[in-house]
Amino acid sequence: MSSSRRTTRSARAVLGASVLALTLLGTSACGPDNSSADAAAAAGAPALGLPSNLDDLKKWKFEDWEKWAKDYALPAATKGFWTLEKLLQAKPDEPIAPPAPQPAGTPAPAQPPAPGAATSAPGTKPPAGQPTQPGHPTTPAAPKPSSTQQPASQAPAPPKQPAQPPAQPAQPSQQPSQAPAQPPAQPAQPPAQPPAQPSQPGQPPAQPADNGNDPLPKTVNAQAVQHPYTKNAVHGKLFADEPGAAAGAAAGLNHAQCSATVVADPAHPGKSNLVWTAGHCVHQGKGGGFYSNITFIPAFNSSAALSGGKQADEAQYAPFGVWGATQAVTSPQWKAEGGKTGDAATHYDFAIVRVKPADGAKSLEETVGGALPVWFNAPRDQLNVTEFGYPAAPPFDGMELNRCESGRPGRLSYEPTRPPMLVIGCTMTGGSSGGGWLAVKDGKPALVSNVSVGKHTGDPMYQAGPYLDDVAAGAYDFLSKKG
């Protein structure tokens, strides 16, 4: 985003653009053109009745979401579009890259006057825990042999880089109460310090002393999940076509792949058709458009039919079918502000997708044998996270479901006025975007976040995901009731 654009708009205008950009997508008729609608919001038209701060957005009810969502439509997924050839052509949708390091002496961006903006205070030092190198250097990390047996198509996990890794702050000595099974135990993190809400509209909330950042976590090697994926059938791959030039589409250059997870539908208990993923897996963000032919394949390659470069028919690599999307919703912040590097928008980089069963067929939840509840506003100190996903960029090939037993997540913040993201050590790469983060609640797994940001080289390697607060809960409740 242009810094001049951020600093010349009032807080109300910026939040107005975010609110109007809320994205309910249906296969029914489209409403007004998105660009003109966003322009009207940016002008701060008084008749729009926009909330004056982020706290008000968290209080939206169904009618509020409906008012802003009705003007956006999702292209219907074409039945039979995703042939095996197209699936194999699909490029990994990369997690958002952390910001590049700033040269010495570079001033920090100016602080916005109110919540909902996306910069830091004038003269503020870079937040503790920020990465010290770009997220995507041109030279990938070299793989190292793993003591864990991997499927034929699964590359071994990359090691930590040799000499001169980025200096890390001292780690706390306290260990989490539930240590992960395979990787090294994660250090305990300090208690969460969510930003306080403003006492009056227009006032910025108080910022935590550390700007919402903990020391970066240690690298945790991804491990391939054992075939078949019967017990993990809620996890799958999400395929979509990015908006782009017709020539690129014709050449298959717009095919993209992410990861996603089946989640429960409160309005349709036991019969959910909802899938959770990243916002950047369904929409390009600021100035972009929606993806088309969004399709979910649960338990992709469960039988290893495609492992090791083998060929297979649809019944073998898609044991629970191919599910086309009919609706989706992402956050107002992602639609209006989202970009290619970590910033304020990634704090709300999530999406919920509704898929359609075949005529007369069972729901997605009934078909795969379950769906995960979503844990909103989860106490950070109670979380021990396991991430699932289908990494497809080297050294992985996208054919295997992987997991990272990453322990307690830390905090990572690009905008102190928004809830800090969750950050964990994990070596998964592009293609894992949108993959579900699970933690145990009341003795059962629940989804607490999804992959948004990723640093895949150097040491440490980590991924970050949004903290699912009341904004995410409102979007989820809305799409649930809308179906």
Secondary structure, 3 states (H helix, E strand, C coil): CCHHHHHHCCHHHHHHHHHHCCCCEECCCCCCCHHHHHHHHHCCCHHHCCCCCHHHHHCCCHHHHHHHHCCCECCCCCCCCCCHHHHHHCEECCCEECCCCCCCCCCCCCCCCCCCCCCCCCCCCCCCCCCCCCCCCCCCCCCCCCCCCCCCCCCCCCCCCCCCCCCCCCCCCCCCCCCCCCCCCCCCCCCCCCCCCCCCCCCCCCCCCCCCCCCCCCCCCCEECCCCCHHHCCEEEEEEECCCCHHHHHCCCCEEEEEEEEECCCCCCCCCCEEEECHHHCECCCCCCECEEEEEEECCCCCCCCHHHCCCCHHHHCCCCCEEEEEEEECHHHHHHCCCECCHHHHHCCEEEEECCCCCCCCHHHHHCCCECECCCCCHHHCCEEEEECCCCCCCCCCCCEEEEEECCEEECCCCCCCCEEEEECCCCCCCCCCEEEEEECCEEEEEEECCEEECCCCCCEEEECCCCHHHHHHHHHHHHHC
